[in-house]
Amino acid sequence: MGYIHPRWDHRSPRKNPNNPIGWSHCASHVTICQVNISCSSGHIKAQSNKWYSHAHVLYWYIVCSPTCVGKLTTLREAILEFVHDGDTVAAEGFSHLVPFAAGHEIIRLERRNLTLVRLSADLIADQMVGMGCVKRLIFSWAGNPGLGLLHRFRDAVENEWPIPLQIEEHNHAGLAAALVAGAARLPFGVLRGYIETDLVQYTATVTPITCPFTGETLAAVRAVNPDVTIIHAQRADTEGNVQLWGIIGVQKEAVLAAKKVVVTVEEICDRLEPVANSIVLPSWVISAVVCVPGGARPSYAHGYYGRDNDFYRAWDDISRDRTRFSEWMADNVLQCVAA
């Protein structure tokens, strides 16, 4: 009745090491990246014997938007704590490292009235829309890569099934600029070439502005600051630093723009080894790390597994019919157990 490929069945529960990562803080003690900083006479002294005022620590606390993380956690616990009804949720991964496992847990927990931010809205967006989780989609492309339309997305826009769907459409450069502005804590991003398109007529968060230095007319796009960003990456270390490589899209920008960050990874290791074209997201911007091998399937994780093209082809038929879609989701998502 349903379709699930055994290579990307991430339903079984997995145990994760109980390792402390990230920030902890209280009135008289601050710990940053496991570097103890003790309070004395209204100032803070690091192990390096350099003194920091409370104002300095508070400034970087606000800039980095850290959240207390006591340990590596389970996927269910992470979504329960950090994703709530009505949140703006960025789920990034540009056809690569797509956070399917996390998206499925959001569906199982029946989160509602979400604003979903996804540069390239593909199958996970289609599933979340079709299950009634999403009331608004901010995106710059929507489709089944290489195959065509997203049928649940189209049904929601045209027929309001299962609920009406509001859309905010950008091009890739525009939405990337919005996330970059969000990461910099600026109110908007600026770019050329936007106002010549008809997106300005339909997207209220894009408007022409005049450069105060040259008089040139440019486009301003409102910054995007998600309540939570969710990504999948190749690995994290035991201190909570996250490493990813390959095609990374706007994952870094979406992480830095968010108030909270949940990362699923293929593996936890003691030490991150250098990899060509890799980036490392430091532990103090991460709220939770969950070890979910295969958590990006049916998309791919460079260096770990390839894309399941058969499933992408199968999804075109599965998602065309409401009943078949609902049955597939019941069999392959709702009845599954999170990592």
C-alpha positions as CSV (number, residue, x, y, z in Angstrom):
1,M,0.0,0.0,0.0
2,G,2.8,2.4,0.9
3,Y,6.3,2.9,-0.5
4,I,9.4,3.0,1.7
5,H,12.9,2.1,0.7
6,P,14.7,-0.1,3.3
7,R,17.9,1.9,2.8
8,W,16.3,5.1,4.2
9,D,14.0,3.6,6.9
10,H,15.1,5.7,10.0
11,R,12.2,4.6,12.1
12,S,14.1,2.6,14.8
13,P,15.0,4.4,18.1
14,R,18.7,5.0,18.6
15,K,20.7,5.7,21.7
16,N,22.9,8.8,21.8
17,P,25.8,9.6,24.1
18,N,25.0,11.8,27.0
19,N,27.6,14.5,26.3
20,P,27.3,18.2,27.5
21,I,27.5,20.7,24.7
22,G,26.8,24.4,24.2
23,W,26.0,27.1,26.7
24,S,24.9,26.9,30.3
25,H,24.3,30.0,32.4
26,C,23.0,31.2,35.8
27,A,23.3,34.3,37.9
28,S,26.8,33.7,39.2
29,H,28.4,31.4,36.6
30,V,28.7,31.3,32.8
31,T,30.1,28.5,30.7
32,I,30.8,29.1,27.0
33,C,31.8,26.2,24.9
34,Q,32.9,24.3,28.0
35,V,35.3,27.1,28.9
36,N,34.5,28.0,32.5
37,I,34.2,31.7,33.2
38,S,33.8,32.5,36.9
39,C,32.1,35.6,38.2
40,S,34.0,38.0,40.5
41,S,33.1,41.5,41.6
42,G,30.7,42.1,38.8
43,H,33.2,41.0,36.1
44,I,33.9,37.7,34.4
45,K,37.4,36.1,34.3
46,A,38.2,33.5,31.7
47,Q,40.7,30.7,31.9
48,S,43.0,32.9,29.8
49,N,43.0,35.5,32.7
50,K,41.2,38.0,30.4
51,W,38.5,40.0,32.1
52,Y,35.1,40.4,30.5
53,S,32.3,42.7,31.8
54,H,28.8,41.3,32.0
55,A,27.9,43.7,29.2
56,H,30.4,42.0,26.9
57,V,29.0,38.5,27.6
58,L,25.4,39.7,27.3
59,Y,26.2,41.3,23.9
60,W,27.6,38.1,22.4
61,Y,24.8,36.1,24.1
62,I,22.3,38.2,22.2
63,V,24.2,38.2,18.9
64,C,24.7,34.5,18.9
65,S,21.2,33.8,20.2
66,P,22.4,30.8,22.2
67,T,20.0,28.3,24.0
68,C,21.0,26.1,26.9
69,V,21.8,22.6,25.7
70,G,22.7,20.1,28.4
71,K,23.2,17.0,26.2
72,L,22.8,15.3,22.9
73,T,19.1,14.5,22.7
74,T,16.5,12.4,20.9
75,L,14.7,13.7,17.8
76,R,11.3,13.7,19.6
77,E,12.7,15.6,22.6
78,A,14.3,18.2,20.3
79,I,11.2,18.9,18.3
80,L,9.0,18.9,21.4
81,E,11.2,21.5,23.0
82,F,12.1,23.8,20.1
83,V,9.2,23.6,17.6
84,H,5.8,24.9,18.7
85,D,2.5,25.7,17.0
86,G,2.7,29.0,15.1
87,D,6.5,29.0,14.8
88,T,8.5,30.1,11.8
89,V,10.6,27.0,10.9
90,A,13.4,27.0,8.4
91,A,14.1,23.5,7.1
92,E,17.1,23.9,4.9
93,G,19.2,21.7,2.6
94,F,19.5,22.4,-1.1
95,S,18.4,19.0,-2.5
96,H,21.3,17.7,-0.4
97,L,21.1,17.0,3.3
98,V,17.4,17.6,3.4
99,P,16.1,17.2,7.0
100,F,13.4,14.5,6.2
101,A,13.6,12.8,9.6
102,A,13.1,16.0,11.5
103,G,10.2,17.0,9.2
104,H,8.6,13.7,9.8
105,E,8.8,14.1,13.6
106,I,7.1,17.5,13.2
107,I,4.3,15.8,11.3
108,R,4.0,13.0,14.0
109,L,3.8,15.6,16.8
110,E,1.0,17.4,14.8
111,R,2.5,20.8,14.9
112,R,0.1,23.3,13.4
113,N,0.0,26.9,11.9
114,L,3.7,26.8,11.0
115,T,5.4,29.2,8.6
116,L,7.8,27.0,6.7
117,V,10.9,28.7,5.2
118,R,12.5,26.6,2.5
119,L,14.7,27.9,-0.4
120,S,13.9,24.8,-2.5
121,A,10.5,23.5,-1.4
122,D,10.5,19.9,-2.4
123,L,9.1,16.6,-1.0
124,I,9.4,17.3,2.7
125,A,7.6,20.6,2.2
126,D,4.9,18.7,0.2
127,Q,4.5,16.2,3.0
128,M,4.3,18.9,5.7
129,V,1.8,20.9,3.7
130,G,-0.3,17.9,2.8
131,M,-0.5,16.9,6.5
132,G,-1.8,20.3,7.5
133,C,1.2,21.5,9.4
134,V,1.9,24.6,7.3
135,K,-0.3,27.6,7.0
136,R,2.3,29.8,5.2
137,L,5.2,28.9,2.9
138,I,8.2,31.2,2.3
139,F,10.1,29.8,-0.7
140,S,11.9,30.5,-3.9
141,W,11.2,27.4,-5.8
142,A,8.7,24.5,-5.4
143,G,8.7,21.2,-7.2
144,N,9.7,17.5,-7.3
145,P,13.4,17.9,-8.5
146,G,13.6,16.7,-12.1
147,L,10.0,15.5,-12.2
148,G,7.6,18.3,-12.0
149,L,5.0,19.7,-9.6
150,L,4.3,19.2,-5.9
151,H,0.7,17.9,-5.9
152,R,0.0,18.4,-2.2
153,F,1.3,22.0,-2.5
154,R,-0.7,22.7,-5.5
155,D,-3.9,21.2,-4.0
156,A,-3.4,23.4,-0.9
157,V,-3.0,26.6,-3.0
158,E,-5.8,25.9,-5.5
159,N,-8.3,24.0,-3.3
160,E,-7.3,24.8,0.3
161,W,-6.8,21.1,1.1
162,P,-6.2,20.1,3.8
163,I,-6.1,23.8,4.9
164,P,-5.6,27.1,3.0
165,L,-1.9,27.8,2.3
166,Q,-0.5,31.3,2.1
167,I,2.6,31.8,0.0
168,E,5.5,34.3,0.0
169,E,7.5,33.7,-3.2
170,H,11.0,34.9,-3.9
171,N,13.8,34.0,-6.2
172,H,16.8,32.3,-4.8
173,A,18.9,35.4,-4.6
174,G,16.1,37.3,-2.8
175,L,15.4,34.7,-0.1
176,A,19.2,34.1,0.4
177,A,19.6,37.9,0.9
178,A,16.7,37.8,3.4
179,L,18.4,35.1,5.4
180,V,21.8,36.8,5.2
181,A,20.2,40.0,6.6
182,G,18.6,37.9,9.3
183,A,22.0,36.4,10.2
184,A,23.5,39.9,10.5
185,R,20.5,41.0,12.6
186,L,19.7,43.7,10.0
187,P,16.1,44.6,9.1
188,F,16.5,43.9,5.4
189,G,18.8,42.8,2.6
190,V,19.6,44.7,-0.6
191,L,20.1,43.4,-4.1
192,R,19.8,44.3,-7.8
193,G,17.6,42.7,-10.4
194,Y,14.6,42.0,-8.2
195,I,12.3,44.9,-9.0
196,E,12.4,44.1,-12.7
197,T,10.4,41.0,-12.0
198,D,6.7,40.7,-11.2
199,L,7.5,39.3,-7.7
200,V,7.4,42.8,-6.3
201,Q,3.7,43.0,-7.2
202,Y,2.9,39.8,-5.2
203,T,5.5,39.7,-2.4
204,A,4.9,42.4,0.2
205,T,8.3,41.8,1.8
206,V,10.1,43.2,-1.3
207,T,10.1,46.9,-2.0
208,P,12.2,49.4,-4.1
209,I,14.6,51.7,-2.2
210,T,16.9,54.4,-3.3
211,C,20.6,54.2,-2.6
212,P,21.6,57.2,-0.5
213,F,25.0,57.3,-2.1
214,T,24.4,56.8,-5.8
215,G,20.6,57.4,-6.3
216,E,20.3,53.9,-7.8
217,T,17.0,52.1,-7.3
218,L,17.6,48.8,-5.6
219,A,15.4,46.2,-4.0
220,A,15.0,45.7,-0.3
221,V,13.9,42.3,1.0
222,R,12.7,42.0,4.6
223,A,15.0,39.9,6.8
224,V,14.0,36.4,7.8
225,N,14.6,35.3,11.4
226,P,13.2,31.9,12.0
227,D,12.1,30.8,15.5
228,V,13.9,27.6,14.8
229,T,16.1,26.4,11.9
230,I,16.5,22.6,11.3
231,I,19.2,21.2,9.2
232,H,20.9,17.8,8.6
233,A,24.7,17.5,8.5
234,Q,27.3,14.8,8.1
235,R,28.6,14.9,11.6
236,A,29.1,16.6,14.9
237,D,31.7,16.2,17.6
238,T,31.1,15.5,21.3
239,E,31.2,19.2,22.1
240,G,28.4,20.0,19.7
241,N,30.3,21.6,16.8
242,V,28.7,20.6,13.5
243,Q,30.5,19.9,10.2
244,L,28.9,19.7,6.8
245,W,30.2,19.7,3.2
246,G,29.1,19.3,-0.4
247,I,26.3,21.5,-1.7
248,I,25.2,23.4,1.4
249,G,22.9,26.0,0.0
250,V,21.8,28.5,2.7
251,Q,22.1,26.2,5.7
252,K,24.8,28.3,7.4
253,E,22.8,31.6,6.9
254,A,19.5,30.0,8.1
255,V,21.3,28.7,11.2
256,L,22.8,32.1,12.1
257,A,19.5,33.9,11.4
258,A,17.5,31.7,13.8
259,K,16.7,32.0,17.5
260,K,17.1,28.2,18.0
261,V,18.8,25.5,15.9
262,V,18.2,21.8,15.8
263,V,20.7,19.7,13.8
264,T,20.4,16.0,12.9
265,V,23.7,14.3,11.9
266,E,24.9,11.0,10.4
267,E,27.4,10.4,13.2
268,I,28.9,11.8,16.4
269,C,32.7,11.7,16.6
270,D,35.3,12.8,19.1
271,R,37.1,15.2,16.7
272,L,36.1,16.8,13.5
273,E,38.7,16.2,10.7
274,P,39.2,18.7,7.9
275,V,37.3,18.0,4.7
276,A,37.6,20.0,1.5
277,N,34.8,22.5,1.1
278,S,33.4,21.9,4.6
279,I,32.1,24.4,7.1
280,V,31.9,24.1,10.8
281,L,29.0,25.6,12.8
282,P,30.2,26.2,16.4
283,S,28.4,24.7,19.3
284,W,27.3,28.0,20.8
285,V,24.8,28.6,17.9
286,I,23.3,25.1,18.2
287,S,20.4,24.3,20.5
288,A,20.2,20.5,20.0
289,V,22.2,17.8,18.2
290,V,20.5,14.5,17.3
291,C,22.3,11.5,15.8
292,V,20.0,10.2,13.1
293,P,21.9,8.0,10.5
294,G,20.0,8.2,7.2
295,G,18.1,11.3,8.5
296,A,18.3,13.0,5.0
297,R,16.9,10.1,3.0
298,P,15.5,9.9,0.4
299,S,17.8,12.9,-0.4
300,Y,21.5,12.3,-0.2
301,A,24.4,13.0,2.3
302,H,27.6,13.5,0.4
303,G,30.2,10.9,1.5
304,Y,27.5,8.7,3.1
305,Y,24.8,7.7,0.7
306,G,23.2,8.8,-2.6
307,R,19.8,10.1,-3.5
308,D,17.0,7.6,-3.8
309,N,15.8,8.6,-7.3
310,D,13.3,5.8,-7.4
311,F,11.4,7.3,-4.5
312,Y,11.3,10.7,-6.0
313,R,9.7,9.1,-9.1
314,A,7.3,7.2,-6.9
315,W,6.3,10.3,-5.0
316,D,4.8,11.8,-8.1
317,D,2.2,9.1,-8.2
318,I,1.8,8.7,-4.4
319,S,1.1,12.4,-3.9
320,R,-1.4,12.9,-6.8
321,D,-4.3,11.4,-5.0
322,R,-5.4,12.6,-1.5
323,T,-6.4,9.1,-0.3
324,R,-3.2,7.4,-1.5
325,F,-1.1,10.2,0.0
326,S,-2.9,9.9,3.4
327,E,-2.5,6.1,3.4
328,W,1.2,6.4,2.6
329,M,1.9,8.9,5.3
330,A,0.0,6.8,7.8
331,D,2.0,3.7,7.0
332,N,5.4,5.3,6.6
333,V,5.5,8.3,8.8
334,L,2.7,8.4,11.4
335,Q,3.3,4.8,12.6
336,C,7.1,5.2,12.7
337,V,9.2,5.8,15.8
338,A,11.6,8.8,15.8
339,A,15.3,8.3,16.4
